[in-house]
Every structure is written in C-alpha cells, then in structure tokens.
Amino acid sequence: MVAATWQETFPDLLRTSVSYGLPGFLLALALGTLLGLTMTRVPSVRAVAGPVLSGLRSLPSVVWVPAVILWQGLNAPVLYAVLLLGAAPPIAQGLASAPPGYLAGVKQGWAFAWRALLAAVLIASALPHATTAGTAVVLTALLLVTVGIAVDLLILTPLERRVRHAHEPLTKN
C-alpha cells in the first residue's frame, strides 16, 4: 500500500495492507501495555496521561488518516503513527483499570487500528495518482473489514469472556 502504484492486484494489496496493519497493531499493543502498566504504578503518570489518552480516544483514528497523508504522504511511519494513535490509548486505559478492562481496551484498540488501516486503503485509492485503483482496492478494504470482524469475534471476544468470568466474584447460592 505504501508507495504503491495502485495498479496492484487484489492479493498484492491485501498482503501489503496486512503487512502494515498487523505490525502496527502489535506495536500499539506493546506501547499501550507499557504505558498502562506505568499508569498503574506511577500516579503522576496516570494523572497526566489519563486525560491525554481520553482525548485521543474521543477522536476517531480515521480522522488522522487524510491529514497525515496530506502533510507527510502515505508512507510506513505515517501509517504506523495513525495505527498507534488509534490503538494505544484504549489499550493503556484498559490495563490501567483491570485485566478485563485491558482486554476490552485491546478489542477497542484492534477495532480502531483496523479502521485506520481501512481508511488509509480507501483514501489512498482516491488520491489523484490513484485513478486506476479499481476493484482491487475496494475488495481489499472489504476483506480487511471481514478480517477485522473475524479477529474480534473469534479471538478477542472469547478471550475477553474467559477473563471476565475468571474475575467475577463468586456468588453463594
């Protein structure tokens, strides 16, 4: 996707998109987890980072995509930055609250990162140099939506349920 001619085939676009989306999300997961752990241990970091993260969470990550493409072009650092801005805040805030909150934050971070990737694919296809984007770009975006939903439903939601169940207080009959 980055520096693509947009005359690529559907499999090329899919491979390229995932090659940026997955590492970008994993980087956001690592940084969000580190920040969340720091927030739980250092109250002053929590006091400063909490409101900043809340502000970043309120702005959908897809909003960053057109702006950074216009300012910096579509390249790997820009794409990773957009994925980080979308995914790291909910991950950090979720971990700062509790383990079930952490998984909820990971789920939300995944959704935000994947949406940013989808927006980058679609916006890049509409750029002036991308007049030949055609069906491959649209199919890539639709498949990425499907992959995003599948990861959420098949991996993240069952994991979240297990953790919530393990942390629920035992009730006496």
N, CA and C atoms as an extended XYZ file, in Angstrom:
519
Properties=species:S:1:pos:R:3:atomname:S:1:resname:S:1:resid:I:1 pbc="F F F"
N         0.826       -1.182        0.000 N   MET     1
C         0.000        0.000        0.000 CA  MET     1
C         0.868        1.242        0.000 C   MET     1
N         1.888        1.300        0.819 N   VAL     2
C         2.741        2.470        0.868 CA  VAL     2
C         3.577        2.518       -0.402 C   VAL     2
N         3.572        3.666       -1.042 N   ALA     3
C         4.284        3.889       -2.302 CA  ALA     3
C         3.817        2.926       -3.384 C   ALA     3
N         2.575        2.525       -3.307 N   ALA     4
C         2.036        1.592       -4.298 CA  ALA     4
C         1.664        2.332       -5.573 C   ALA     4
N         1.656        1.609       -6.648 N   THR     5
C         1.228        2.200       -7.906 CA  THR     5
C        -0.284        2.167       -8.007 C   THR     5
N        -0.940        1.435       -7.126 N   TRP     6
C        -2.385        1.236       -7.121 CA  TRP     6
C        -2.863        0.580       -8.403 C   TRP     6
N        -1.921       -0.072       -9.061 N   GLN     7
C        -2.276       -0.951      -10.168 CA  GLN     7
C        -1.992       -2.385       -9.726 C   GLN     7
N        -1.804       -2.520       -8.438 N   GLU     8
C        -1.518       -3.823       -7.882 CA  GLU     8
C        -2.765       -4.702       -7.937 C   GLU     8
N        -2.546       -5.987       -7.812 N   THR     9
C        -3.666       -6.925       -7.801 CA  THR     9
C        -4.246       -6.997       -6.397 C   THR     9
N        -5.406       -7.587       -6.302 N   PHE    10
C        -6.076       -7.768       -5.012 CA  PHE    10
C        -5.177       -8.480       -3.999 C   PHE    10
N        -4.569       -9.620       -4.342 N   PRO    11
C        -3.700      -10.273       -3.350 CA  PRO    11
C        -2.517       -9.401       -2.930 C   PRO    11
N        -1.950       -8.628       -3.878 N   ASP    12
C        -0.843       -7.733       -3.528 CA  ASP    12
C        -1.298       -6.685       -2.523 C   ASP    12
N        -2.440       -6.069       -2.783 N   LEU    13
C        -2.954       -5.036       -1.877 CA  LEU    13
C        -3.282       -5.612       -0.506 C   LEU    13
N        -3.864       -6.781       -0.486 N   LEU    14
C        -4.202       -7.407        0.787 CA  LEU    14
C        -2.937       -7.714        1.584 C   LEU    14
N        -1.967       -8.330        0.933 N   ARG    15
C        -0.703       -8.671        1.598 CA  ARG    15
C        -0.016       -7.410        2.135 C   ARG    15
N         0.043       -6.375        1.322 N   THR    16
C         0.700       -5.142        1.739 CA  THR    16
C        -0.046       -4.492        2.899 C   THR    16
N        -1.370       -4.451        2.823 N   SER    17
C        -2.169       -3.846        3.894 CA  SER    17
C        -1.965       -4.574        5.214 C   SER    17
N        -2.036       -5.887        5.186 N   VAL    18
C        -1.865       -6.663        6.406 CA  VAL    18
C        -0.429       -6.544        6.920 C   VAL    18
N         0.540       -6.427        6.002 N   SER    19
C         1.938       -6.305        6.433 CA  SER    19
C         2.188       -5.010        7.195 C   SER    19
N         1.345       -4.005        7.029 N   TYR    20
C         1.438       -2.786        7.830 CA  TYR    20
C         0.471       -2.833        9.015 C   TYR    20
N        -0.718       -3.355        8.816 N   GLY    21
C        -1.727       -3.349        9.871 CA  GLY    21
C        -1.376       -4.201       11.061 C   GLY    21
N        -0.916       -5.417       10.826 N   LEU    22
C        -0.618       -6.312       11.942 CA  LEU    22
C         0.568       -5.824       12.769 C   LEU    22
N         1.718       -5.502       12.152 N   PRO    23
C         2.817       -4.976       12.981 CA  PRO    23
C         2.455       -3.649       13.660 C   PRO    23
N         1.677       -2.817       12.973 N   GLY    24
C         1.258       -1.557       13.585 CA  GLY    24
C         0.421       -1.797       14.830 C   GLY    24
N        -0.489       -2.763       14.766 N   PHE    25
C        -1.301       -3.083       15.929 CA  PHE    25
C        -0.446       -3.689       17.036 C   PHE    25
N         0.467       -4.586       16.679 N   LEU    26
C         1.327       -5.200       17.698 CA  LEU    26
C         2.208       -4.157       18.389 C   LEU    26
N         2.685       -3.183       17.640 N   LEU    27
C         3.445       -2.088       18.229 CA  LEU    27
C         2.568       -1.283       19.179 C   LEU    27
N         1.342       -1.002       18.761 N   ALA    28
C         0.403       -0.281       19.633 CA  ALA    28
C         0.087       -1.103       20.881 C   ALA    28
N        -0.035       -2.410       20.722 N   LEU    29
C        -0.289       -3.288       21.865 CA  LEU    29
C         0.868       -3.222       22.857 C   LEU    29
N         2.088       -3.271       22.355 N   ALA    30
C         3.264       -3.213       23.232 CA  ALA    30
C         3.359       -1.856       23.931 C   ALA    30
N         3.235       -0.780       23.176 N   LEU    31
C         3.352        0.551       23.774 CA  LEU    31
C         2.180        0.872       24.694 C   LEU    31
N         0.975        0.484       24.291 N   GLY    32
C        -0.193        0.706       25.139 CA  GLY    32
C        -0.095       -0.080       26.433 C   GLY    32
N         0.399       -1.313       26.355 N   THR    33
C         0.574       -2.135       27.553 CA  THR    33
C         1.624       -1.526       28.472 C   THR    33
N         2.744       -1.093       27.909 N   LEU    34
C         3.792       -0.464       28.708 CA  LEU    34
C         3.280        0.807       29.389 C   LEU    34
N         2.567        1.626       28.641 N   LEU    35
C         2.016        2.849       29.219 CA  LEU    35
C         0.972        2.525       30.286 C   LEU    35
N         0.122        1.538       30.027 N   GLY    36
C        -0.887        1.139       31.008 CA  GLY    36
C        -0.260        0.631       32.300 C   GLY    36
N         0.797       -0.184       32.179 N   LEU    37
C         1.498       -0.664       33.373 CA  LEU    37
C         2.124        0.488       34.139 C   LEU    37
N         2.705        1.424       33.413 N   THR    38
C         3.306        2.594       34.058 CA  THR    38
C         2.236        3.415       34.770 C   THR    38
N         1.080        3.560       34.144 N   MET    39
C        -0.011        4.317       34.759 CA  MET    39
C        -0.494        3.663       36.053 C   MET    39
N        -0.471        2.333       36.111 N   THR    40
C        -0.936        1.654       37.324 CA  THR    40
C         0.064        1.788       38.465 C   THR    40
N         1.320        1.988       38.143 N   ARG    41
C         2.370        2.041       39.170 CA  ARG    41
C         2.806        3.455       39.542 C   ARG    41
N         2.589        4.420       38.667 N   VAL    42
C         3.071        5.786       38.911 CA  VAL    42
C         1.882        6.740       38.821 C   VAL    42
N         1.349        7.160       39.965 N   PRO    43
C         0.158        8.016       39.960 CA  PRO    43
C         0.322        9.309       39.154 C   PRO    43
N         1.496        9.902       39.172 N   SER    44
C         1.668       11.155       38.424 CA  SER    44
C         1.578       10.913       36.911 C   SER    44
N         2.040        9.748       36.452 N   VAL    45
C         1.905        9.417       35.024 CA  VAL    45
C         0.431        9.226       34.689 C   VAL    45
N        -0.282        8.560       35.590 N   ARG    46
C        -1.719        8.363       35.365 CA  ARG    46
C        -2.456        9.702       35.322 C   ARG    46
N        -2.070       10.613       36.207 N   ALA    47
C        -2.734       11.921       36.256 CA  ALA    47
C        -2.508       12.718       34.975 C   ALA    47
N        -1.329       12.597       34.390 N   VAL    48
C        -1.023       13.339       33.164 CA  VAL    48
C        -1.523       12.588       31.930 C   VAL    48
N        -1.236       11.290       31.862 N   ALA    49
C        -1.553       10.516       30.656 CA  ALA    49
C        -3.045       10.229       30.519 C   ALA    49
N        -3.742       10.074       31.636 N   GLY    50
C        -5.166        9.732       31.576 CA  GLY    50
C        -5.987       10.683       30.728 C   GLY    50
N        -5.945       11.983       31.006 N   PRO    51
C        -6.724       12.924       30.199 CA  PRO    51
C        -6.265       12.991       28.733 C   PRO    51
N        -4.957       12.867       28.498 N   VAL    52
C        -4.454       12.891       27.118 CA  VAL    52
C        -4.990       11.684       26.356 C   VAL    52
N        -4.947       10.519       26.985 N   LEU    53
C        -5.454        9.308       26.336 CA  LEU    53
C        -6.957        9.397       26.099 C   LEU    53
N        -7.677        9.956       27.056 N   SER    54
C        -9.125       10.127       26.870 CA  SER    54
C        -9.409       11.032       25.678 C   SER    54
N        -8.630       12.087       25.558 N   GLY    55
C        -8.800       12.973       24.412 CA  GLY    55
C        -8.506       12.279       23.102 C   GLY    55
N        -7.433       11.499       23.062 N   LEU    56
C        -7.102       10.762       21.840 CA  LEU    56
C        -8.172        9.724       21.509 C   LEU    56
N        -8.736        9.098       22.537 N   ARG    57
C        -9.787        8.101       22.306 CA  ARG    57
C       -11.047        8.731       21.736 C   ARG    57
N       -11.303        9.976       22.098 N   SER    58
C       -12.529       10.611       21.620 CA  SER    58
C       -12.434       11.012       20.145 C   SER    58
N       -11.227       11.075       19.617 N   LEU    59
C       -11.034       11.419       18.216 CA  LEU    59
C       -10.808       10.130       17.441 C   LEU    59
N       -11.716        9.753       16.566 N   PRO    60
C       -11.527        8.500       15.818 CA  PRO    60
C       -10.217        8.526       15.029 C   PRO    60
N        -9.506        7.411       15.067 N   SER    61
C        -8.206        7.354       14.396 CA  SER    61
C        -8.314        7.587       12.894 C   SER    61
N        -9.468        7.288       12.319 N   VAL    62
C        -9.615        7.505       10.874 CA  VAL    62
C        -9.540        8.983       10.515 C   VAL    62
N        -9.801        9.861       11.485 N   VAL    63
C        -9.715       11.292       11.233 CA  VAL    63
C        -8.273       11.702       10.928 C   VAL    63
N        -7.318       11.013       11.528 N   TRP    64
C        -5.914       11.332       11.304 CA  TRP    64
C        -5.453       10.988        9.892 C   TRP    64
N        -6.068        9.999        9.274 N   VAL    65
C        -5.568        9.470        8.001 CA  VAL    65
C        -5.462       10.532        6.909 C   VAL    65
N        -6.537       11.235        6.563 N   PRO    66
C        -6.386       12.212        5.479 CA  PRO    66
C        -5.390       13.314        5.818 C   PRO    66
N        -5.388       13.732        7.081 N   ALA    67
C        -4.488       14.817        7.477 CA  ALA    67
C        -3.028       14.408        7.322 C   ALA    67
N        -2.666       13.257        7.841 N   VAL    68
C        -1.257       12.873        7.766 CA  VAL    68
C        -0.843       12.514        6.346 C   VAL    68
N        -1.770       11.992        5.548 N   ILE    69
C        -1.431       11.714        4.148 CA  ILE    69
C        -1.152       13.023        3.421 C   ILE    69
N        -1.967       14.040        3.690 N   LEU    70
C        -1.745       15.333        3.052 CA  LEU    70
C        -0.451       15.985        3.533 C   LEU    70
N        -0.145       15.865        4.842 N   TRP    71
C         1.045       16.506        5.388 CA  TRP    71
C         2.328       15.766        5.035 C   TRP    71
N         2.274       14.434        5.120 N   GLN    72
C         3.507       13.653        5.009 CA  GLN    72
C         3.529       12.645        3.865 C   GLN    72
N         2.420       12.481        3.176 N   GLY    73
C         2.350       11.425        2.167 CA  GLY    73
C         2.013       10.116        2.831 C   GLY    73
N         1.768        9.103        2.029 N   LEU    74
C         1.429        7.792        2.576 CA  LEU    74
C         2.707        6.964        2.619 C   LEU    74
N         3.260        6.826        3.816 N   ASN    75
C         4.469        6.030        3.986 CA  ASN    75
C         4.362        5.247        5.282 C   ASN    75
N         5.291        4.352        5.500 N   ALA    76
C         5.206        3.449        6.647 CA  ALA    76
C         5.158        4.189        7.987 C   ALA    76
N         6.050        5.158        8.256 N   PRO    77
C         5.971        5.834        9.560 CA  PRO    77
C         4.629        6.523        9.796 C   PRO    77
N         4.071        7.121        8.778 N   VAL    78
C         2.770        7.791        8.909 CA  VAL    78
C         1.680        6.770        9.234 C   VAL    78
N         1.690        5.658        8.523 N   LEU    79
C         0.677        4.636        8.755 CA  LEU    79
C         0.798        4.063       10.161 C   LEU    79
N         2.016        3.785       10.605 N   TYR    80
C         2.200        3.270       11.962 CA  TYR    80
C         1.761        4.303       13.003 C   TYR    80
N         2.044        5.566       12.754 N   ALA    81
C         1.630        6.615       13.686 CA  ALA    81
C         0.114        6.658       13.821 C   ALA    81
N        -0.595        6.550       12.708 N   VAL    82
C        -2.059        6.553       12.748 CA  VAL    82
C        -2.578        5.335       13.508 C   VAL    82
N        -1.990        4.181       13.269 N   LEU    83
C        -2.419        2.980       13.980 CA  LEU    83
C        -2.142        3.117       15.484 C   LEU    83
N        -0.995        3.683       15.837 N   LEU    84
C        -0.670        3.888       17.249 CA  LEU    84
C        -1.631        4.863       17.911 C   LEU    84
N        -1.915        5.969       17.239 N   LEU    85
C        -2.831        6.968       17.805 CA  LEU    85
C        -4.214        6.377       18.059 C   LEU    85
N        -4.620        5.445       17.229 N   GLY    86
C        -5.933        4.837       17.410 CA  GLY    86
C        -5.952        3.716       18.427 C   GLY    86
N        -4.922        2.867       18.413 N   ALA    87
C        -4.977        1.650       19.210 CA  ALA    87
C        -4.374        1.766       20.602 C   ALA    87
N        -3.295        2.508       20.767 N   ALA    88
C        -2.596        2.532       22.060 CA  ALA    88
C        -3.420        3.137       23.199 C   ALA    88
N        -4.157        4.247       22.994 N   PRO    89
C        -4.900        4.816       24.134 CA  PRO    89
C        -5.906        3.869       24.798 C   PRO    89
N        -6.774        3.181       24.049 N   PRO    90
C        -7.706        2.299       24.761 CA  PRO    90
C        -7.008        1.110       25.417 C   PRO    90
N        -5.911        0.660       24.841 N   ILE    91
C        -5.165       -0.446       25.443 CA  ILE    91
C        -4.574        0.005       26.779 C   ILE    91
N        -3.938        1.168       26.791 N   ALA    92
C        -3.329        1.681       28.027 CA  ALA    92
C        -4.387        1.939       29.089 C   ALA    92
N        -5.479        2.586       28.717 N   GLN    93
C        -6.520        2.882       29.700 CA  GLN    93
C        -7.199        1.615       30.203 C   GLN    93
N        -7.364        0.644       29.336 N   GLY    94
C        -7.961       -0.616       29.777 CA  GLY    94
C        -7.096       -1.322       30.807 C   GLY    94
N        -5.796       -1.353       30.567 N   LEU    95
C        -4.886       -2.007       31.513 CA  LEU    95
C        -4.839       -1.248       32.833 C   LEU    95
N        -4.909        0.060       32.775 N   ALA    96
C        -4.875        0.858       33.997 CA  ALA    96
C        -6.107        0.612       34.868 C   ALA    96
N        -7.196        0.097       34.266 N   SER    97
C        -8.404       -0.144       35.057 CA  SER    97
C        -8.416       -1.532       35.688 C   SER    97
N        -8.162       -2.623       34.919 N   ALA    98
C        -8.204       -4.009       35.434 CA  ALA    98
C        -7.976       -4.960       34.276 C   ALA    98
N        -7.666       -6.256       34.557 N   PRO    99
C        -7.460       -7.209       33.454 CA  PRO    99
C        -8.641       -7.334       32.483 C   PRO    99
N        -9.892       -7.403       32.949 N   PRO   100
C       -10.979       -7.438       31.955 CA  PRO   100
C       -11.040       -6.145       31.135 C   PRO   100
N       -10.738       -5.026       31.784 N   GLY   101
C       -10.702       -3.754       31.078 CA  GLY   101
C        -9.587       -3.723       30.049 C   GLY   101
N        -8.493       -4.406       30.367 N   TYR   102
C        -7.369       -4.473       29.433 CA  TYR   102
C        -7.795       -5.171       28.152 C   TYR   102
N        -8.468       -6.288       28.286 N   LEU   103
C        -8.917       -6.998       27.081 CA  LEU   103
C        -9.965       -6.204       26.317 C   LEU   103
N       -10.807       -5.493       27.032 N   ALA   104
C       -11.761       -4.612       26.346 CA  ALA   104
C       -11.002       -3.520       25.598 C   ALA   104
N        -9.936       -2.997       26.205 N   GLY   105
C        -9.107       -1.996       25.550 CA  GLY   105
C        -8.384       -2.554       24.338 C   GLY   105
N        -7.921       -3.798       24.444 N   VAL   106
C        -7.266       -4.451       23.301 CA  VAL   106
C        -8.265       -4.611       22.160 C   VAL   106
N        -9.470       -5.036       22.493 N   LYS   107
C       -10.514       -5.174       21.456 CA  LYS   107
C       -10.791       -3.833       20.788 C   LYS   107
N       -10.936       -2.805       21.601 N   GLN   108
C       -11.220       -1.484       21.047 CA  GLN   108
C       -10.020       -0.977       20.242 C   GLN   108
N        -8.818       -1.212       20.747 N   GLY   109
C        -7.616       -0.818       20.020 CA  GLY   109
C        -7.513       -1.515       18.677 C   GLY   109
N        -7.839       -2.812       18.654 N   TRP   110
C        -7.839       -3.566       17.397 CA  TRP   110
C        -8.827       -2.943       16.408 C   TRP   110
N       -10.013       -2.658       16.882 N   ALA   111
C       -11.031       -2.074       16.003 CA  ALA   111
C       -10.580       -0.714       15.474 C   ALA   111
N       -10.014        0.109       16.345 N   PHE   112
C        -9.569        1.436       15.922 CA  PHE   112
C        -8.420        1.342       14.922 C   PHE   112
N        -7.462        0.471       15.191 N   ALA   113
C        -6.323        0.316       14.282 CA  ALA   113
C        -6.784       -0.209       12.932 C   ALA   113
N        -7.669       -1.174       12.955 N   TRP   114
C        -8.130       -1.765       11.692 CA  TRP   114
C        -8.929       -0.750       10.880 C   TRP   114
N        -9.735        0.053       11.568 N   ARG   115
C       -10.470        1.109       10.857 CA  ARG   115
C        -9.524        2.120       10.230 C   ARG   115
N        -8.465        2.457       10.933 N   ALA   116
C        -7.490        3.396       10.376 CA  ALA   116
C        -6.833        2.802        9.138 C   ALA   116
N        -6.526        1.525        9.187 N   LEU   117
C        -5.935        0.862        8.023 CA  LEU   117
C        -6.912        0.868        6.852 C   LEU   117
N        -8.167        0.561        7.126 N   LEU   118
C        -9.184        0.583        6.063 CA  LEU   118
C        -9.304        1.979        5.469 C   LEU   118
N        -9.305        2.981        6.327 N   ALA   119
C        -9.404        4.352        5.831 CA  ALA   119
C        -8.201        4.703        4.975 C   ALA   119
N        -7.022        4.274        5.388 N   ALA   120
C        -5.824        4.566        4.595 CA  ALA   120
C        -5.909        3.918        3.219 C   ALA   120
N        -6.381        2.689        3.171 N   VAL   121
C        -6.524        1.998        1.876 CA  VAL   121
C        -7.505        2.744        0.982 C   VAL   121
N        -8.643        3.095        1.534 N   LEU   122
C        -9.670        3.757        0.722 CA  LEU   122
C        -9.299        5.188        0.349 C   LEU   122
N        -8.718        5.922        1.283 N   ILE   123
C        -8.332        7.299        0.986 CA  ILE   123
C        -7.200        7.324       -0.031 C   ILE   123
N        -6.232        6.446        0.147 N   ALA   124
C        -5.129        6.402       -0.807 CA  ALA   124
C        -5.625        6.060       -2.202 C   ALA   124
N        -6.667        5.255       -2.283 N   SER   125
C        -7.206        4.893       -3.595 CA  SER   125
C        -7.881        6.079       -4.277 C   SER   125
N        -8.287        7.070       -3.483 N   ALA   126
C        -8.976        8.231       -4.051 CA  ALA   126
C        -8.032        9.387       -4.373 C   ALA   126
N        -6.769        9.239       -4.028 N   LEU   127
C        -5.805       10.293       -4.318 CA  LEU   127
C        -5.651       10.456       -5.825 C   LEU   127
N        -5.243       11.636       -6.282 N   PRO   128
C        -5.133       11.893       -7.724 CA  PRO   128
C        -4.270       10.885       -8.477 C   PRO   128
N        -3.223       10.384       -7.852 N   HIS   129
C        -2.366        9.419       -8.537 CA  HIS   129
C        -2.974        8.024       -8.579 C   HIS   129
N        -4.144        7.891       -7.976 N   ALA   130
C        -4.734        6.561       -7.822 CA  ALA   130
C        -5.973        6.381       -8.681 C   ALA   130
N        -5.987        6.945       -9.853 N   THR   131
C        -7.181        6.860      -10.684 CA  THR   131
C        -7.441        5.454      -11.200 C   THR   131
N        -6.460        4.583      -11.150 N   THR   132
C        -6.638        3.218      -11.643 CA  THR   132
C        -6.813        2.215      -10.514 C   THR   132
N        -7.184        2.700       -9.338 N   ALA   133
C        -7.287        1.819       -8.178 CA  ALA   133
C        -8.252        0.671       -8.424 C   ALA   133
N        -9.441        0.985       -8.892 N   GLY   134
C       -10.392       -0.031       -9.310 CA  GLY   134
C       -10.836       -1.005       -8.248 C   GLY   134
N       -11.205       -2.164       -8.718 N   THR   135
C       -11.828       -3.191       -7.905 CA  THR   135
C       -10.897       -3.758       -6.838 C   THR   135
N        -9.620       -3.869       -7.103 N   ALA   136
C        -8.698       -4.479       -6.141 CA  ALA   136
C        -8.694       -3.735       -4.816 C   ALA   136
N        -8.706       -2.426       -4.853 N   VAL   137
C        -8.686       -1.639       -3.613 CA  VAL   137
C        -9.978       -1.838       -2.837 C   VAL   137
N       -11.097       -1.806       -3.510 N   VAL   138
C       -12.386       -1.982       -2.843 CA  VAL   138
C       -12.480       -3.387       -2.246 C   VAL   138
N       -12.066       -4.385       -2.995 N   LEU   139
C       -12.096       -5.756       -2.476 CA  LEU   139
C       -11.168       -5.908       -1.278 C   LEU   139
N        -9.999       -5.270       -1.337 N   THR   140
C        -9.074       -5.315       -0.211 CA  THR   140
C        -9.726       -4.718        1.032 C   THR   140
N       -10.335       -3.568        0.880 N   ALA   141
C       -10.987       -2.915        2.018 CA  ALA   141
C       -12.102       -3.795        2.586 C   ALA   141
N       -12.901       -4.378        1.725 N   LEU   142
C       -13.990       -5.238        2.198 CA  LEU   142
C       -13.459       -6.479        2.904 C   LEU   142
N       -12.397       -7.054        2.383 N   LEU   143
C       -11.826       -8.218        3.040 CA  LEU   143
C       -11.190       -7.836        4.376 C   LEU   143
N       -10.563       -6.658        4.434 N   LEU   144
C        -9.993       -6.209        5.697 CA  LEU   144
C       -11.079       -6.001        6.748 C   LEU   144
N       -12.242       -5.527        6.340 N   VAL   145
C       -13.372       -5.414        7.267 CA  VAL   145
C       -13.717       -6.793        7.808 C   VAL   145
N       -13.791       -7.769        6.923 N   THR   146
C       -14.126       -9.138        7.309 CA  THR   146
C       -13.070       -9.707        8.259 C   THR   146
N       -11.799       -9.492        7.956 N   VAL   147
C       -10.723       -9.980        8.819 CA  VAL   147
C       -10.812       -9.316       10.189 C   VAL   147
N       -11.043       -8.005       10.211 N   GLY   148
C       -11.170       -7.303       11.479 CA  GLY   148
C       -12.292       -7.845       12.337 C   GLY   148
N       -13.428       -8.095       11.724 N   ILE   149
C       -14.575       -8.649       12.449 CA  ILE   149
C       -14.270      -10.062       12.931 C   ILE   149
N       -13.643      -10.860       12.085 N   ALA   150
C       -13.327      -12.241       12.445 CA  ALA   150
C       -12.367      -12.306       13.635 C   ALA   150
N       -11.333      -11.477       13.642 N   VAL   151
C       -10.394      -11.477       14.760 CA  VAL   151
C       -11.114      -11.083       16.041 C   VAL   151
N       -11.968      -10.088       15.955 N   ASP   152
C       -12.718       -9.662       17.142 CA  ASP   152
C       -13.623      -10.787       17.639 C   ASP   152
N       -14.410      -11.366       16.746 N   LEU   153
C       -15.392      -12.376       17.158 CA  LEU   153
C       -14.768      -13.715       17.543 C   LEU   153
N       -13.723      -14.133       16.836 N   LEU   154
C       -13.176      -15.471       17.052 CA  LEU   154
C       -12.044      -15.534       18.067 C   LEU   154
N       -11.354      -14.410       18.284 N   ILE   155
C       -10.216      -14.433       19.195 CA  ILE   155
C       -10.437      -13.530       20.401 C   ILE   155
N       -10.697      -12.250       20.137 N   LEU   156
C       -10.729      -11.287       21.237 CA  LEU   156
C       -11.963      -11.433       22.125 C   LEU   156
N       -13.138      -11.611       21.554 N   THR   157
C       -14.356      -11.733       22.368 CA  THR   157
C       -14.332      -12.985       23.246 C   THR   157
N       -13.985      -14.177       22.717 N   PRO   158
C       -13.909      -15.339       23.615 CA  PRO   158
C       -12.859      -15.178       24.714 C   PRO   158
N       -11.733      -14.558       24.387 N   LEU   159
C       -10.705      -14.323       25.398 CA  LEU   159
C       -11.213      -13.362       26.466 C   LEU   159
N       -11.889      -12.318       26.045 N   GLU   160
C       -12.450      -11.359       26.997 CA  GLU   160
C       -13.468      -12.041       27.907 C   GLU   160
N       -14.319      -12.906       27.348 N   ARG   161
C       -15.322      -13.616       28.171 CA  ARG   161
C       -14.645      -14.483       29.229 C   ARG   161
N       -13.579      -15.194       28.825 N   ARG   162
C       -12.886      -16.060       29.779 CA  ARG   162
C       -12.272      -15.256       30.924 C   ARG   162
N       -11.659      -14.130       30.589 N   VAL   163
C       -11.037      -13.313       31.624 CA  VAL   163
C       -12.098      -12.698       32.524 C   VAL   163
N       -13.182      -12.204       31.950 N   ARG   164
C       -14.264      -11.635       32.778 CA  ARG   164
C       -14.833      -12.692       33.720 C   ARG   164
N       -15.043      -13.898       33.188 N   HIS   165
C       -15.594      -14.978       34.007 CA  HIS   165
C       -14.630      -15.323       35.149 C   HIS   165
N       -13.344      -15.349       34.865 N   ALA   166
C       -12.361      -15.685       35.889 CA  ALA   166
C       -12.263      -14.609       36.966 C   ALA   166
N       -12.626      -13.376       36.637 N   HIS   167
C       -12.516      -12.278       37.599 CA  HIS   167
C       -13.847      -11.884       38.237 C   HIS   167
N       -14.913      -12.565       37.880 N   GLU   168
C       -16.200      -12.268       38.504 CA  GLU   168
C       -16.195      -12.795       39.929 C   GLU   168
N       -16.783      -12.061       40.842 N   PRO   169
C       -16.846      -12.565       42.231 CA  PRO   169
C       -17.730      -13.807       42.288 C   PRO   169
N       -17.311      -14.709       43.133 N   LEU   170
C       -18.098      -15.932       43.308 CA  LEU   170
C       -19.365      -15.601       44.091 C   LEU   170
N       -20.485      -16.074       43.607 N   THR   171
C       -21.734      -15.837       44.316 CA  THR   171
C       -22.141      -17.104       45.057 C   THR   171
N       -22.692      -16.891       46.234 N   LYS   172
C       -23.152      -18.024       47.036 CA  LYS   172
C       -24.630      -18.239       46.804 C   LYS   172
N       -25.013      -19.471       46.674 N   ASN   173
C       -26.453      -19.799       46.469 CA  ASN   173
C       -27.135      -19.976       47.774 C   ASN   173
